[in-house]
Amino acid sequence: MSDTDAASTAESNALRTPIVAVLGHVDHGKTTLLDTIRGSAVSEGEAGAITQHIGATAVPLETVSEMAGDLVDPTDFDLPGLLFIDTPGHHSFTTLRSRGGALADIAVVVVDVNDGFQPQTIEALEILQRTGTPFVVAANKIDTTPGWNPNDGRPIQETYEKQSQNAKSRLDENLYEIIGDLSDEGFSADLYWRVQNFTKNVGVVPLSAITSEGIPDLLAVLMGLSQRYMKEQMAVDVSGPGAGTVLEVKDERGFGATVDVVLYDGSVRADDEIVVGGIDGPIVTEVRALLQPRPNAEIRVEKRFDKVEEVRAAAGIKIAAPELDDAMAGAPIRVVRDRDLDDVIEEVESELAEIQVSTEEEGVVVKADTLGSLEAMANALREAEVPILRAEVGDVAPRDVAVASTANEEKHRVILGFNVDVLSNAESELDESEVRLFEDDVIYQLVEGYEGYVDEIERAQQETVLDKIVRPCRFRILEDHVFRQSDPAVVGVEVLSGTLKNNQNVVKWEGNETTRVGQLSGIQEQGEDVSEARAGTRVSVAIDGPTVGRQIDEGDELWIDLPEKHAKILEQELADDIPADELEALTSYLDKHRKRDPFWGK
């Protein structure tokens, strides 16, 4: 076997760096944690040890081992280190994909130890659960525990032992609350050193991004988890044709539209032909330049990027190529190299098709920042039984307003925007249209906001219908309360159940038949004219038509005549919206009719 053959065999068996996503609620310290890991790596070793990628930070094994001290022995590991993803656009990264799964191999969910779970924490957990991504919880900000005595950069158990009993018990209380919260969300969890099997239990790592206490433990756990459970996933052919996911599409001066990509398999070279998922299907183009950010020391120089000839997985890289304007965040990117172009296009198409959101003839318009978050939105709306008319990646544009405004129902004249901006020319269209825009960067809050709006509309519609519909009512003429015998008859009545409204027809039951008595032409309560009277009240009423002593008499039970169509609407659609006594009047009215005709009002 020649040296080159041996080298290429070694390359094809090479293990790539595991991709780590850092997620969590907006103020809980994600960015500080990443900055600390970067900063410690730079200060621990030579500045070159850590490489700043596009949208990612690579921390090699030697640096991890220096930072983690005795907790990580580099000779125990075959993996080259860790690649931390800098979450673009807040937490949309949680929903970026690779070949049907999450792009991240492993995740860190950052929780403020004093603040506990927040909406975005819960949402991150839901997405990790759905994609089956293993994760650890970083219980951050332990240094803010009252009475805490920091030991910078030390492992957690070592610094914990040096604390006062008071500080220990306060921290314990907060940690057990987080473990309880995880249990409420369906995860069995414990402090990481007590976890025997990380596939069954979630490890909680107490740490401080400010003092670096517990950071050694976090790195050790991430390395241990990756080495133990993901070695097979990490085995890639680093010299093979690259596969990656688009993080963002950006215009760069001098290069036009570029894509920031996380490469998770193979390699990409400066002259490769590539296929990228776009708004209208796959885009076939050629790499013009592979760009990496310059080291911090040189950031003052006008040129912000260095050109490189080749990048190998796992890495973050900016790719400049023609025709990238319509590329989509979250879409797949594939290097063609020695494969058949049509096969690669088909591969990208099938991955895009997996994310095709099924749409209906009538429904809401959905816009999201990445394909993955679009998919997550579609899942959430499907669970809430909200139909989708159109779903796309990108900011809210005038045509979205035009599409939403064509909906037949008010509740569907809506755009739901997740983590996107509204283009300025769409702002004015929105102002002039009847379209409502809902925006949020937490999916379930967005869906809840919309559901609240639909409830309001439906309540208003029910009220309108209830206003127009005849309501059931049973009432009795009181003895010794005849004020006028006819033209109109004026009598005192007690409303037994339901709502007595003016200008309705009055009937009397005789057997299973109703006889029309007359029409209500006035209601007075304590000498004042009123438009209606509720169950339990006594009022005097004027009835056009009858004469007391002939058609009606003291003690008679009378009813408001309920048209069959109204009875049907009340029973089938509004039964939950009317008071219990009114429902009782309706039921007995229907029962009487149905003795004669079983299908009356059905």
VOMARRO-205545 format. One record per residue (C-alpha): x, y, z. Coordinates in steps of 0.5 Angstrom, whole numbers, padded with zeros to 4 digits, always signed. Example, Ala and Ser with C-alpha at 12.3 -4.5 7.8 and 13.67 -1.06 7.14 Angstrom:
# VOMARRO-205545
+0025-0009+0016/+0027-0002+0014/
END
This chain:
# VOMARRO-205545
+0000+0000+0000/+0003+0007-0002/+0004+0012+0003/-0002+0016-0001/-0007+0010-0001/-0005+0010+0007/-0007+0017+0007/-0013+0017+0004/-0016+0011+0008/-0014+0015+0014/-0018+0021+0011/-0024+0017+0009/-0024+0014+0016/-0023+0021+0020/-0028+0023+0025/-0031+0030+0024/-0032+0035+0030/-0039+0034+0033/-0043+0040+0032/-0046+0043+0038/-0051+0048+0038/-0052+0053+0044/-0060+0055+0046/-0064+0058+0051/-0068+0064+0053/-0066+0071+0051/-0062+0073+0057/-0060+0067+0060/-0053+0068+0058/-0052+0064+0051/-0047+0069+0048/-0043+0070+0054/-0042+0063+0055/-0040+0062+0048/-0035+0068+0049/-0032+0065+0055/-0031+0059+0052/-0028+0063+0046/-0024+0067+0051/-0021+0062+0055/-0019+0058+0049/-0015+0064+0047/-0012+0066+0053/-0011+0058+0055/-0007+0057+0049/-0003+0061+0043/-0008+0065+0040/-0008+0061+0034/-0011+0055+0037/-0018+0057+0036/-0021+0058+0029/-0026+0063+0028/-0031+0060+0023/-0037+0063+0019/-0043+0062+0024/-0038+0057+0028/-0032+0057+0033/-0028+0051+0033/-0024+0049+0039/-0019+0043+0038/-0018+0037+0043/-0012+0040+0046/-0015+0047+0048/-0021+0043+0051/-0016+0039+0055/-0012+0045+0057/-0019+0049+0059/-0022+0042+0063/-0015+0041+0066/-0016+0034+0070/-0023+0032+0067/-0021+0031+0060/-0015+0027+0058/-0014+0028+0051/-0011+0021+0050/-0018+0018+0051/-0021+0021+0045/-0021+0020+0038/-0025+0026+0036/-0022+0033+0034/-0025+0037+0038/-0032+0041+0038/-0035+0046+0034/-0040+0051+0037/-0045+0054+0033/-0046+0061+0034/-0054+0062+0034/-0056+0066+0028/-0062+0070+0029/-0063+0069+0036/-0065+0061+0037/-0068+0060+0030/-0062+0055+0029/-0065+0050+0034/-0070+0048+0027/-0064+0048+0022/-0063+0041+0019/-0059+0036+0016/-0062+0030+0012/-0068+0030+0016/-0065+0031+0023/-0063+0037+0027/-0056+0040+0024/-0053+0040+0031/-0051+0033+0034/-0051+0035+0041/-0054+0041+0044/-0053+0046+0051/-0059+0049+0054/-0057+0055+0058/-0062+0056+0064/-0061+0062+0069/-0060+0058+0075/-0064+0064+0079/-0070+0065+0073/-0071+0057+0072/-0075+0055+0065/-0078+0061+0061/-0082+0060+0054/-0076+0060+0050/-0073+0054+0054/-0079+0050+0054/-0079+0051+0046/-0072+0049+0045/-0073+0043+0049/-0079+0041+0045/-0075+0042+0039/-0070+0038+0041/-0075+0032+0043/-0078+0032+0036/-0071+0032+0033/-0068+0027+0038/-0062+0031+0039/-0058+0029+0045/-0057+0035+0050/-0054+0037+0057/-0057+0043+0061/-0052+0049+0063/-0055+0052+0070/-0051+0058+0069/-0050+0064+0073/-0048+0060+0080/-0044+0066+0082/-0050+0070+0083/-0052+0065+0089/-0052+0070+0095/-0045+0069+0099/-0042+0065+0093/-0034+0065+0093/-0032+0065+0086/-0026+0060+0084/-0025+0062+0077/-0024+0057+0072/-0025+0051+0077/-0029+0045+0076/-0036+0045+0079/-0035+0040+0085/-0028+0043+0087/-0031+0050+0088/-0038+0047+0091/-0034+0044+0096/-0031+0051+0098/-0037+0054+0099/-0041+0056+0106/-0047+0051+0108/-0051+0057+0106/-0049+0058+0099/-0049+0051+0098/-0056+0050+0100/-0059+0056+0096/-0055+0053+0090/-0058+0046+0091/-0065+0049+0092/-0065+0052+0085/-0061+0046+0082/-0067+0042+0084/-0072+0046+0081/-0069+0046+0074/-0069+0038+0075/-0076+0039+0077/-0078+0043+0071/-0074+0038+0066/-0078+0033+0069/-0085+0037+0068/-0083+0037+0061/-0082+0029+0061/-0074+0029+0062/-0071+0025+0067/-0065+0029+0069/-0060+0030+0075/-0053+0033+0076/-0049+0030+0071/-0044+0027+0076/-0050+0022+0078/-0052+0021+0071/-0050+0013+0069/-0053+0013+0062/-0053+0020+0058/-0058+0017+0053/-0064+0016+0058/-0062+0022+0063/-0060+0029+0062/-0054+0032+0065/-0055+0038+0069/-0048+0042+0069/-0048+0048+0074/-0043+0053+0072/-0042+0061+0071/-0040+0064+0064/-0037+0070+0068/-0032+0066+0073/-0032+0060+0068/-0033+0056+0074/-0036+0049+0071/-0034+0051+0064/-0029+0045+0065/-0034+0040+0067/-0039+0042+0061/-0033+0041+0056/-0032+0034+0059/-0039+0032+0059/-0040+0035+0051/-0033+0031+0049/-0035+0025+0053/-0042+0025+0050/-0040+0026+0043/-0034+0020+0044/-0039+0015+0047/-0045+0016+0043/-0043+0019+0037/-0037+0016+0034/-0041+0013+0029/-0044+0019+0026/-0037+0023+0026/-0034+0018+0022/-0034+0022+0015/-0030+0022+0009/-0027+0029+0009/-0024+0028+0002/-0031+0026-0001/-0036+0031-0004/-0039+0036+0002/-0046+0037+0005/-0048+0042+0009/-0054+0047+0011/-0055+0054+0009/-0055+0059+0016/-0056+0065+0013/-0056+0069+0006/-0052+0075+0006/-0050+0081+0001/-0042+0082+0002/-0039+0088-0001/-0035+0085-0007/-0038+0079-0007/-0045+0080-0008/-0050+0075-0005/-0046+0069-0001/-0049+0064+0003/-0046+0062+0010/-0046+0055+0011/-0044+0049+0016/-0041+0044+0013/-0042+0037+0016/-0040+0032+0011/-0034+0032+0006/-0030+0038+0003/-0032+0044-0001/-0026+0047-0006/-0026+0053-0009/-0028+0051-0016/-0033+0046-0014/-0040+0046-0017/-0045+0046-0012/-0053+0045-0012/-0056+0050-0006/-0064+0049-0004/-0067+0056-0007/-0074+0059-0006/-0076+0056-0013/-0072+0050-0013/-0065+0048-0013/-0060+0053-0016/-0054+0050-0019/-0048+0054-0019/-0040+0054-0018/-0036+0056-0012/-0032+0063-0014/-0029+0064-0007/-0029+0060+0000/-0028+0066+0005/-0026+0065+0013/-0026+0071+0018/-0019+0074+0019/-0017+0073+0026/-0019+0078+0031/-0012+0081+0031/-0013+0083+0024/-0020+0085+0024/-0018+0093+0023/-0016+0091+0016/-0021+0093+0011/-0021+0086+0008/-0025+0082+0013/-0024+0075+0010/-0019+0071+0008/-0020+0066+0002/-0018+0059+0003/-0018+0053-0002/-0021+0048+0001/-0025+0047+0008/-0027+0040+0011/-0032+0038+0015/-0034+0040+0020/-0034+0047+0019/-0037+0054+0018/-0035+0057+0011/-0038+0063+0007/-0039+0061+0000/-0039+0066-0006/-0042+0064-0012/-0047+0067-0018/-0054+0066-0017/-0055+0066-0010/-0060+0071-0009/-0066+0066-0008/-0062+0061-0003/-0066+0060+0003/-0064+0059+0010/-0064+0052+0013/-0064+0049+0006/-0059+0044+0004/-0052+0045+0000/-0049+0039-0004/-0042+0039-0008/-0043+0035-0014/-0036+0033-0016/-0035+0027-0019/-0043+0025-0018/-0048+0026-0024/-0051+0033-0023/-0058+0030-0024/-0057+0026-0018/-0055+0031-0014/-0061+0036-0016/-0066+0030-0014/-0062+0029-0007/-0063+0037-0006/-0070+0037-0009/-0072+0031-0004/-0069+0034+0002/-0073+0040+0000/-0080+0036-0001/-0079+0033+0006/-0080+0040+0009/-0086+0042+0004/-0091+0044+0008/-0098+0042+0006/-0103+0048+0004/-0110+0048+0004/-0115+0052-0001/-0117+0057+0005/-0112+0059+0011/-0107+0063+0014/-0100+0066+0011/-0094+0064+0014/-0087+0067+0014/-0081+0064+0018/-0073+0066+0018/-0071+0058+0016/-0074+0052+0013/-0073+0049+0019/-0077+0054+0023/-0082+0054+0018/-0083+0046+0019/-0083+0047+0026/-0089+0053+0025/-0093+0048+0021/-0093+0043+0026/-0095+0047+0031/-0101+0050+0027/-0103+0043+0025/-0103+0041+0032/-0107+0047+0033/-0112+0045+0027/-0110+0052+0024/-0110+0051+0016/-0104+0054+0012/-0106+0057+0005/-0098+0059+0004/-0092+0058+0008/-0085+0061+0006/-0078+0063+0008/-0077+0070+0008/-0079+0077+0010/-0086+0079+0010/-0087+0082+0003/-0093+0086-0001/-0095+0079-0005/-0096+0076+0002/-0101+0082+0004/-0104+0081-0003/-0105+0073-0002/-0108+0074+0006/-0113+0079+0004/-0116+0074-0001/-0118+0070+0005/-0126+0069+0005/-0126+0069+0013/-0124+0074+0017/-0120+0070+0022/-0116+0067+0016/-0114+0074+0013/-0108+0074+0017/-0100+0073+0017/-0096+0070+0022/-0089+0072+0022/-0084+0068+0026/-0077+0071+0027/-0078+0075+0020/-0078+0083+0018/-0083+0087+0015/-0081+0090+0008/-0082+0097+0008/-0086+0097+0002/-0091+0091+0005/-0092+0096+0012/-0096+0101+0008/-0100+0095+0004/-0101+0092+0011/-0104+0099+0014/-0109+0100+0008/-0111+0092+0008/-0115+0088+0013/-0110+0084+0014/-0107+0083+0021/-0100+0081+0022/-0098+0077+0028/-0090+0077+0030/-0086+0073+0035/-0080+0069+0036/-0083+0064+0040/-0087+0059+0036/-0092+0057+0041/-0093+0064+0043/-0094+0066+0036/-0100+0061+0035/-0103+0063+0042/-0103+0070+0040/-0107+0068+0034/-0111+0063+0037/-0113+0069+0042/-0115+0073+0036/-0119+0068+0033/-0123+0067+0040/-0125+0074+0040/-0127+0074+0033/-0132+0068+0034/-0134+0071+0040/-0136+0077+0037/-0139+0073+0031/-0143+0069+0036/-0146+0075+0040/-0148+0078+0033/-0152+0072+0032/-0155+0071+0039/-0157+0079+0038/-0161+0077+0031/-0164+0070+0034/-0170+0069+0037/-0168+0067+0044/-0173+0061+0048/-0177+0064+0054/-0182+0061+0059/-0186+0066+0063/-0193+0066+0067/-0198+0071+0068/-0199+0073+0075/-0205+0072+0079/-0209+0079+0081/-0204+0082+0076/-0208+0084+0070/-0208+0092+0069/-0212+0092+0062/-0216+0086+0059/-0214+0088+0051/-0212+0092+0046/-0207+0091+0048/-0207+0086+0054/-0203+0089+0060/-0201+0083+0065/-0196+0082+0070/-0191+0076+0069/-0186+0072+0072/-0180+0070+0067/-0179+0063+0069/-0173+0061+0065/-0170+0064+0059/-0170+0071+0056/-0176+0075+0055/-0175+0080+0049/-0180+0085+0046/-0183+0085+0039/-0183+0077+0039/-0189+0072+0038/-0192+0069+0044/-0195+0062+0044/-0199+0057+0049/-0198+0050+0049/-0204+0046+0048/-0202+0038+0048/-0196+0038+0043/-0199+0044+0039/-0197+0051+0040/-0203+0056+0039/-0201+0063+0037/-0203+0068+0043/-0201+0075+0040/-0194+0079+0040/-0191+0082+0045/-0191+0090+0044/-0188+0093+0051/-0184+0091+0057/-0184+0095+0063/-0180+0094+0070/-0182+0098+0076/-0185+0103+0071/-0179+0104+0066/-0179+0101+0059/-0174+0095+0058/-0172+0091+0052/-0171+0085+0055/-0172+0081+0062/-0168+0075+0065/-0170+0069+0069/-0173+0070+0076/-0175+0078+0074/-0182+0080+0075/-0185+0085+0069/-0191+0088+0066/-0192+0086+0059/-0197+0089+0053/-0199+0083+0049/-0202+0085+0042/-0208+0080+0040/-0211+0077+0046/-0216+0079+0051/-0215+0076+0058/-0221+0071+0060/-0221+0069+0053/-0215+0067+0050/-0210+0068+0056/-0212+0068+0063/-0208+0069+0070/-0204+0063+0072/-0203+0061+0065/-0196+0059+0062/-0194+0062+0056/-0188+0062+0051/-0184+0066+0046/-0185+0063+0039/-0178+0060+0037/-0178+0059+0029/-0175+0052+0028/-0169+0055+0024/-0167+0059+0030/-0168+0053+0035/-0163+0049+0031/-0158+0054+0031/-0159+0055+0038/-0158+0047+0040/-0153+0046+0035/-0148+0052+0035/-0150+0056+0041/-0151+0051+0046/-0145+0053+0050/-0146+0061+0049/-0153+0061+0052/-0154+0061+0060/-0156+0055+0063/-0164+0057+0064/-0164+0059+0057/-0162+0052+0055/-0167+0049+0060/-0172+0053+0056/-0170+0051+0049/-0169+0043+0051/-0176+0043+0054/-0179+0047+0048/-0175+0042+0043/-0178+0036+0047/-0185+0038+0047/-0185+0039+0039/-0181+0033+0038/-0186+0029+0041/-0191+0031+0035/-0185+0031+0030/-0178+0027+0032/-0174+0031+0027/-0177+0038+0029/-0171+0043+0029/-0166+0038+0027/
END
